[in-house]
Structure formats: C-alpha cells, structure tokens
C-alpha cells in the first residue's frame, strides 16, 4: 500500500541520505519516490527552497513546459501571475485557478508582450536546445530571473551540463547555481 505520509517522508529522507553516499538501490528508490511525489516535496518547491528565493506575490512568471501543471500550481500558491506555455493541456483544476493564462504553443515560438519577472523552464526537450532558448531570453532581457530544470540524458551528463551552463551564461544570465535534484 501507499502507507501514511509520515512514513513516506521518513523513507524518502533515508533514501536520500543513502543515495548521497553512493548506494544505487537507494538512489533508484528515491527516484521512484520523487517521480510519484511520495514522501518528498515536489521538485519546484525543493528548487525554490534551495535557491532561497523565487517568484513572489504579484510577480509575472512565464512557465515553459507547464503541463500538466506542477510548477504552475506552486507559482500560483505563491500568488504569482503565470503564463503557462505548453502545447499540452494543463490539469483542469490548475487551468481554472485564478492568475493563470494557458497558451497552447511551443515555448520556442513564444515571445512576451513585455519583459516579465521570472522565467521558469521545466521542458522535457533536448538540453542544448532548451539552453539556447533560455540564452535567447537572457540576451533579449525578457526576464529578470530564471529557474530551470534541465533534463539530462543518462550518459555524458557532466559533459553536457558544462555545455548547457556555458550556453546559458553566453545569453547574459549571471550567478548561475546548479544542483542535481535527484
């Protein structure tokens, strides 16, 4: 069974500690817990907590790769205004929430009407193409701050991560901080 929420949180905490020490089975179980949202904070909340900052009430945020709505929900809970960009449908509950406008389109063709406060990017797409898109937003100063989750392939992660970081920095984004969330 699913177990109670306290037990799930405790198990996830032990999986994380073991995974950080190199135990592969624990890393695998932690990944399963993260994917299912069991016993852990969702990645958006974890990323904002780790950064120590994030979109605030009244900020305008563009959310690339918004569907089904995980980041959008967290941003709306923080009382930000969200422009959710994704060709797929948002979860109907999230789509009906006050403060969200869903644009069913590719992030690669979207341009804001005016500069916005935050760009949040959680696209499941080719990492270097996503990095180029983020760099374009930096060069054009379309957003003042950025949070991005980059989906890396299982092989050559470090090599690709270095290229992604250089590409984003070339767009003018400064003081980049990176962390592997799971």
N, C-alpha and C positions, 0 to 999 in steps of 0.2 A: 503494500500500500504506500500511499504518499507519506504517512507519518505526520506528526504535528510540526508546526512551523518552527518551534524552538529546537526540536531535534534536527530538522533540516539545516537550520542556521549553524548549529554546533558541528554537524557533519561537514558542511561546506568549509567552515573555519579550519577543521583538522585536515581536510583535503588540500586546502591552500597551503598550510604550513608544510605538509609533506611534499607537495608539488614543488615548493620553493627550495626544498632540499634535494630535488632531483628524482623523486620517486615517480616513475612513469605511470603506474597504476593509479596513483592519487591524482596526477595531472589529468588523466583520462576521465576519472570520476568527477573532478572539478569542472572539466569542460562540459560534461553531461549536465551537471547541476546548473552551470551558467546558461547553457542553451535552453534548459527548461525553466529557468528562473526560480529554481528551488533553493531556498536557504541562503540566498545572497541578494544583494542589491542589484538591480539591473545595471548593465554597463553604463547607461547615461548618468545615473546618479553616482556611480563609482567614479566616473571620469570627472564630473564636476567636483566631487569631494576631493579627489586627488589634486586637481588644479587649484582648489581653494578659491575659485571664482567661477562665475557662469552668468548666463543671462538672468536679468532681474526683472521685476515688475515694470511693465511699460516698454521694455526693450523690444525691438523688432528683430526677429530671427528668421533666416531662410534655412530650412531643413531639407538638405538634399538626401534622397533615398529614404523618404519619410515613411513609406508604407512598410508594415501595417500601422505604425504609429507610436512605437516605443519612445523615441526621442521627443516626438511632438507632445505626447502626454506629459513627460517630465517637464518640458518647457512651459506648457500651459499651466501645470501645477505651480510653477514659479511665477505665473502671471505675466509671462511674455506674450507678445503677439507673434504668431507663427504663420509663415508662408511655407506650406508643406509641398515640396516638389517631388513628384513621383508619378510615373505613368500608371502604376498600380493603384488599386483602391485603398483608402485608409479604412481602418476598423470603423464601422458605422458609429459606434459610441464616441470615438475620438473626432470623427468628421463633424459630429453635431455639437461639439464643445464650443463654447464662446471663445473667440480670439484666434481661431484657426481658419485659414483660407487654403484650400487644397487646389493646386494647379497640376492637372494631369498632363505632365510633359516630361521630357528628358531634361535633366539638370544641365546637360551640355548646351542646350539652346536657350536656357533661361537667363534673362538679364533683368536686374531690379529697376524699378522706375526711378529710385533714388537710393543713395547709399543707406545701408542698414547697420544695425549694431553688431550682430553676430551672424556668422556662417557656421552652421553645424552640418557636417558631412558624414553620413553613415552609409555610403553606397557600396553595394556588392558588385564591384566592377574592377576592371584592370587597374592595379595600383598606380602605375605611371600615368595613365590617362586621368585618373582622379587627381593625382598630384598636379598635373598640368592645369586642370580646371581650377583647382584651389589657387595655384600660382596666378592664373588669369585674374581671379577675383582680387588678389593682393595687388597686382600691377595697376588695376583699374580703381583700386581703393573703394570697392563696392561694399566692404565690411570692415569694421574696426577691430574685430576679434574673431577667433576661429577655434572650434573644437572639431577634430576629425578622427574618425576611426578608419584605419586603413586595413583592408582585408588582404593579408599576405599569403602567398602560396606556401605549402609545407616545405618545399625545397628552396634554398638560396634566400631565406628570409633576411639575414643580415645584409647581404649584398644589395638586395632590392630596397631594404629600408634606407640604406645610405643614399641611394639614388632618389628615392621619394623625398627624403629630407632636403637634399640639395635642390631638387626641382621646386619645392615649396618655398625654400629660402630665396631662390632666384626671383620669385614673384614679389619679394619685399616683406614677407612675413618674418618677424624677428622674435628672438627669445623662445624658439620652439622647445617644447618639452615633450618627450615621448616615453610611453610606458606600454608594456605588453600587458593587456588586461586579463588574459587567460591563455 
